[in-house]
Amino acid sequence: MRTGWKILILFLALSGARAELATQVAADKTVNEDLQWVVVLSDPRPPRRRGWVAGAGYRSQSAYDRDPALSRLTDAIADEHKLEVVDQWPVMSLAVHCLVIKLDKEETTVLDALRSDSRVEWVQPLNEFEARSSPRHKTGTDPYRPLQSALDSLNVESVTQRYDGSGIQIAVIDSGVEPDHPDIRHALADNRNFVGGNDGHHAESHGTGIAGVLIAKAHNREGISGVAPGARLLAYRACWEGESGMTRCNSLTLSRALDRVVAARPHIVNLSLTGPRDRLLERLMDRIIETGAIVVTAHDERRAPADRFPAPRSGLLVVHNGSGLNGAPAGVITAPGNEVLTAQPGHRYDFMSGHSLAAAHVSGVLALVLEARPGTSGERAQAVFAESTRGRSGTYSIDACLAVSIALENSRCALAERVTQFQ
């Protein structure tokens, strides 16, 4: 029975030189996530012929005309499974190439046939992910530092007179960041869109809010202060925001952004989102951690650790905002994430809540720790934050001053006295 046009994503395994992603898919406009799948194919070429990587879309034919082996493979698969190839892009760090395929056949029949094809390594759904925060619900008309109670809870000012994250790069995988926001533009080192076409930058609430928590410029007599205002920001838009205010991503957009992260080699990756387990994204996560980056992600109370992305691993820090009767589970870091004042599009400021905001606070404190103690591993960072967590007024949070002192293996931060600077 015909069920209409369905879109599949095929990933063709191949080696190649690193290059920029040449094509973008407007996932928030043109795809129906319920009917998409990811299939990985083996590359038939010998290693010496895997140096060339495709660039433009399949319809232009420029991707495969230069390599007969690839052309024969894609033509054969398209003919045998009666597929229409409509787009393509590389995921360089995994040595794979992606083909967008339209299907005009019954879904399970095509999927079963692809799974049975000896050239197919695996088939997976094109998963959807979402940010872990609530939409803004207040209006900040004249915000300033005294409203940032989260920074007080973190004891940040005891650290930032000496460390501000200078020399540390933080990649934010999120919705769009407003590039000319007065509290953000000073720190923006890279700003790329992996969701839609080459239609400029998108200023969106969640991504801009996360950036504000991290790197908002301090002491500029305007707006707020970030946890690590001296850090450099790599803003990679892999998510989009709908009319409901929800921030969503999928396997396709996230794979593009994470592939870029592998090449950029930041110190920290802030991934304030969660979703189902995803084989492709897990492989990319392994590559990112192999580069030495520490990944900070938001807690997902709806899924067991083994069933969610990112899955637990060394080098991954999971963060909870301390809400709920039971607080954070064992092994999960706690940081402020409720009623957080942060930057918003339109050069504005507003309050947001959720595990996403807590994750951003931990990423910021981690930047201070890495500046103070370069080379701190993800495993060591986990231990530092566990040891620096303290309870105040019935809630728990990491303490930035104590975390830096532990990382430096000294006792210069007198927590009880709230020392305002290092000796």
C-alpha positions in Angstrom: 0.0 0.0 0.0 1.3 3.4 -0.9 1.8 5.8 2.0 3.2 8.8 0.3 6.7 10.2 -0.1 9.0 9.1 2.7 12.5 10.3 3.2 15.5 8.1 4.2 19.0 9.2 5.0 21.7 7.0 3.7 25.2 7.3 5.1 27.9 6.0 2.7 31.1 5.1 4.5 34.1 6.6 2.9 37.4 8.2 3.8 38.2 11.7 2.7 39.9 15.0 3.4 38.2 17.4 5.8 36.0 20.0 4.1 33.1 22.2 5.0 29.6 20.8 4.9 28.4 21.8 1.5 24.7 21.3 1.7 22.1 22.0 4.4 18.6 20.6 4.9 16.0 22.8 6.4 14.8 20.2 8.9 12.3 22.4 10.5 10.5 23.0 7.2 10.9 20.0 4.8 11.1 16.8 6.8 8.7 14.5 8.7 10.8 12.9 11.4 8.4 10.0 11.8 9.4 8.7 8.4 13.1 9.1 8.3 15.9 6.6 8.8 19.6 6.4 8.7 21.4 3.7 6.8 25.2 3.2 6.7 26.7 1.7 3.5 30.2 0.3 3.0 32.5 2.2 0.7 33.6 -0.2 -2.2 36.8 1.8 -3.0 40.3 0.9 -2.0 41.9 3.2 0.6 44.1 5.0 -2.0 41.0 6.2 -3.9 39.2 7.6 -0.8 40.9 11.0 -0.8 38.3 12.9 -2.7 35.1 14.1 -0.9 31.9 15.2 -2.5 30.7 18.8 -2.2 27.6 20.0 -3.9 24.2 18.2 -4.0 23.5 15.0 -5.9 21.2 16.6 -8.3 24.1 18.6 -9.7 26.0 15.3 -10.3 29.2 16.9 -9.1 29.5 14.6 -6.1 30.0 11.4 -8.0 31.0 12.1 -11.6 34.7 12.2 -10.5 34.6 8.7 -9.0 33.2 5.9 -11.1 33.2 3.4 -8.2 31.0 5.6 -6.0 28.8 6.4 -9.0 28.3 2.8 -9.8 27.4 2.0 -6.1 24.9 4.8 -5.6 23.3 4.1 -9.0 23.0 0.4 -8.3 21.5 1.0 -4.8 19.1 3.5 -6.2 18.1 1.3 -9.1 17.8 -1.9 -7.1 15.7 -0.4 -4.3 13.9 2.1 -6.6 15.2 5.1 -4.7 15.4 8.7 -5.7 18.6 10.5 -4.5 17.9 14.1 -3.7 20.7 15.5 -1.6 24.1 14.6 0.0 26.7 15.8 2.6 29.8 14.4 4.3 30.4 13.6 8.0 34.2 13.9 7.8 35.2 12.7 11.2 33.5 9.4 10.7 34.6 9.0 7.1 31.0 8.7 5.9 28.9 10.4 3.2 25.2 11.1 3.5 22.6 10.6 0.8 19.0 11.8 1.1 16.7 9.3 -0.4 13.0 9.7 -1.3 10.9 6.6 -1.2 7.6 6.1 -3.0 7.1 2.6 -1.5 5.7 0.9 1.6 8.1 1.7 4.4 8.7 -1.6 6.1 9.4 -3.4 2.8 12.1 -0.9 1.8 13.7 -1.0 5.2 13.7 -4.8 5.3 15.3 -4.9 1.9 18.0 -2.4 2.9 18.8 -4.3 6.1 19.2 -7.5 4.1 21.5 -5.8 1.6 25.1 -7.0 2.2 26.4 -3.5 1.5 24.4 -2.1 4.4 26.1 -2.0 7.8 23.2 -0.8 9.9 19.8 1.0 9.8 18.6 3.4 12.5 15.8 5.9 13.0 16.5 9.6 12.4 15.9 10.5 16.0 14.7 13.8 17.5 16.2 15.6 20.5 15.1 18.6 22.6 16.6 21.1 24.9 16.0 20.7 28.7 14.5 24.1 29.6 11.3 25.9 29.8 10.4 28.9 27.5 10.9 32.3 29.0 8.1 33.4 31.2 9.0 36.8 32.6 10.1 40.1 31.1 13.3 41.6 32.2 13.2 45.3 31.5 16.2 46.6 33.6 18.3 43.6 34.5 21.7 43.9 36.3 24.1 41.7 38.3 22.1 41.7 41.6 19.4 39.7 39.9 21.8 36.9 39.1 21.3 34.8 42.2 22.8 31.8 40.4 26.2 33.4 40.3 25.9 33.9 44.1 25.0 30.3 44.6 28.0 29.2 42.5 30.3 31.6 44.5 31.7 32.7 41.1 33.0 36.1 42.0 35.4 34.5 44.4 37.1 33.0 41.3 36.6 35.5 38.5 38.9 38.2 40.0 41.7 35.8 39.0 40.3 33.4 36.4 37.6 34.2 33.8 38.0 31.3 31.3 40.6 33.1 29.1 42.2 30.7 26.6 39.3 28.2 26.8 37.0 27.5 23.8 33.4 26.3 24.5 31.3 24.9 21.6 27.6 25.3 22.2 25.4 22.9 20.2 22.0 24.4 20.4 19.6 26.7 18.6 20.8 30.0 17.1 22.8 32.5 19.1 22.3 36.2 18.5 25.7 37.3 17.1 25.4 41.0 17.8 24.0 40.8 21.3 26.0 43.4 23.4 26.8 40.8 26.1 27.8 38.0 23.6 29.5 39.5 20.5 32.9 40.0 22.3 33.3 36.2 22.8 31.9 34.8 19.5 34.7 33.1 17.7 32.6 31.0 15.2 28.9 31.0 14.4 27.5 28.3 12.0 24.1 27.0 11.0 23.7 23.3 10.4 19.9 23.2 10.2 18.8 25.3 7.2 20.4 26.6 4.1 22.8 29.5 3.8 20.2 32.0 4.9 22.2 33.9 7.6 22.2 33.5 11.3 19.2 32.8 13.5 18.8 34.6 16.8 16.8 32.2 19.0 15.9 32.1 22.7 17.5 28.9 24.0 20.9 29.2 22.2 21.2 32.9 23.1 20.2 32.1 26.7 22.9 29.4 27.1 25.5 31.7 25.6 24.6 34.4 28.0 25.0 32.2 31.0 28.4 31.1 29.7 30.2 34.2 28.4 28.2 37.4 29.0 30.6 40.3 29.2 31.4 41.4 32.8 31.8 45.0 34.0 30.6 46.5 30.8 27.9 48.5 32.6 25.3 46.7 30.5 23.1 43.6 31.1 24.5 40.6 33.0 27.8 38.8 33.8 28.6 35.3 32.5 30.3 32.6 34.5 33.4 32.6 32.2 33.3 35.9 30.3 36.9 35.5 29.0 36.2 32.2 27.2 35.7 32.0 23.4 32.4 30.7 22.1 31.8 28.4 19.1 28.1 28.7 18.4 26.8 25.8 16.2 23.1 25.9 15.4 21.9 22.3 15.3 18.5 22.9 16.7 15.5 25.1 15.8 12.6 26.6 17.8 9.0 26.2 16.8 5.9 28.3 17.6 5.4 26.3 20.9 8.8 27.5 22.1 10.3 24.0 22.2 13.8 23.6 21.0 14.3 20.6 18.8 17.1 18.9 16.9 17.5 15.6 15.0 20.2 13.0 14.1 20.9 14.8 10.8 21.5 18.3 12.2 23.4 17.1 15.3 25.7 14.9 13.2 26.7 17.9 11.1 27.4 20.1 14.2 29.2 17.4 16.1 31.3 16.6 13.0 32.4 20.2 13.0 33.2 20.0 16.7 35.7 17.1 16.0 37.5 19.4 13.6 37.4 22.5 15.8 38.8 20.7 18.9 37.3 22.9 21.6 38.1 22.4 25.3 34.4 22.1 26.3 31.2 21.0 24.4 28.0 22.3 25.9 25.2 20.0 24.8 22.1 21.2 26.8 19.8 18.6 25.2 18.8 15.0 25.4 17.0 12.3 23.4 17.0 8.6 22.6 20.1 6.5 22.1 21.6 7.2 18.6 24.3 5.0 17.2 25.6 7.6 14.7 25.8 10.4 17.3 27.4 8.1 19.9 30.2 7.4 17.4 30.7 11.1 17.0 30.7 11.6 20.7 33.5 9.1 21.1 35.5 10.9 18.5 35.0 14.3 20.3 36.1 12.9 23.6 39.1 11.3 21.9 40.2 14.8 21.0 40.4 15.7 24.7 37.2 17.7 24.9 34.9 17.4 28.0 31.2 17.2 27.1 28.6 18.8 29.5 25.0 17.7 29.0 21.6 18.1 30.6 20.0 15.4 32.8 17.1 13.5 31.3 14.8 12.1 34.0 12.5 10.4 31.4 15.0 7.9 30.1 17.4 5.3 31.7 21.0 6.2 31.2 21.6 3.3 28.8 18.6 4.4 26.6 19.5 8.0 26.1 21.9 10.2 24.1 24.5 11.0 25.2 25.1 7.7 26.9 27.2 7.7 30.1 31.0 7.6 29.5 34.2 9.0 30.8 34.6 12.6 29.7 30.8 13.3 29.9 29.4 15.4 32.7 25.6 15.2 33.3 24.0 18.1 35.1 20.7 18.5 37.1 19.2 21.7 38.3 18.4 20.4 41.8 14.6 20.5 41.3 12.3 17.7 42.5 11.8 15.9 45.7 14.8 13.6 45.3 17.3 16.0 43.7 20.0 14.8 41.4 20.7 11.0 40.9 24.0 9.6 41.9 26.8 10.7 39.7 24.9 13.7 38.3 26.3 17.2 39.0 24.0 19.8 40.6 24.0 23.5 39.6 21.6 26.4 39.6 19.0 26.1 36.8 15.8 27.8 38.1 14.8 31.5 37.5 18.1 32.2 35.7 18.4 35.7 34.2 20.2 35.5 30.9 20.5 37.0 27.4 17.7 36.9 24.9 17.3 37.9 21.2 16.7 41.5 20.5 19.4 42.6 22.9 17.1 41.7 25.7 17.3 39.7 28.9 14.9 37.3 30.5 14.5 34.4 33.0 14.7 30.8 32.0 14.6 27.5 34.0 15.7 23.9 33.4 18.5 21.4 33.4 19.9 23.2 30.3 20.7 26.3 32.3 22.3 24.1 35.0 24.5 22.5 32.4 25.6 25.9 31.1 26.6 26.9 34.6 28.8 23.8 34.9 30.4 24.4 31.5 31.3 27.9 32.6 32.8 26.8 35.9 34.6 24.0 34.0 36.2 26.8 31.9 37.5 28.4 35.0 38.9 25.1 36.2 40.6 24.4 32.9 42.2 27.9 32.8 43.5 27.3 36.4 44.6 23.7 35.8 45.1 23.1 32.0 44.8 19.4 31.0 42.2 18.5 33.7 40.5 15.4 32.4 36.8 14.7 32.3 37.2 12.0 34.9 39.1 14.4 37.2 36.5 17.2 36.5 33.7 14.8 37.6 35.6 14.2 40.9 36.3 17.9 41.4 32.6 18.8 41.0 31.5 16.0 43.3 33.8 17.2 46.0 32.9 20.8 45.6 29.2 20.3 45.9 27.7 21.9 49.0 24.2 22.4 50.4 22.8 25.8 51.1 19.2 26.6 52.2 18.0 23.1 51.4 19.5 23.0 47.9 22.8 21.7 46.5 25.2 23.2 44.0 28.8 23.1 43.0 31.0 25.9 44.3 33.2 27.5 41.7 35.7 28.8 44.2 36.1 25.4 45.9 36.2 23.6 42.6 39.1 25.7 41.4 40.9 25.2 44.7 40.4 21.4 44.6 41.7 21.4 41.0 44.8 23.4 42.1 45.2 21.1 45.1 45.3 24.1 47.5 43.0 25.5 50.2 42.9 29.1 49.2 39.1 29.2 49.0 37.7 29.6 52.5 34.1 28.5 51.6 32.6 29.4 55.0 34.0 32.9 54.9 33.1 33.5 51.2 36.5 34.8 50.4 36.3 37.3 47.6 39.7 36.8 46.1 42.7 34.5 46.1 45.7 35.5 48.3 
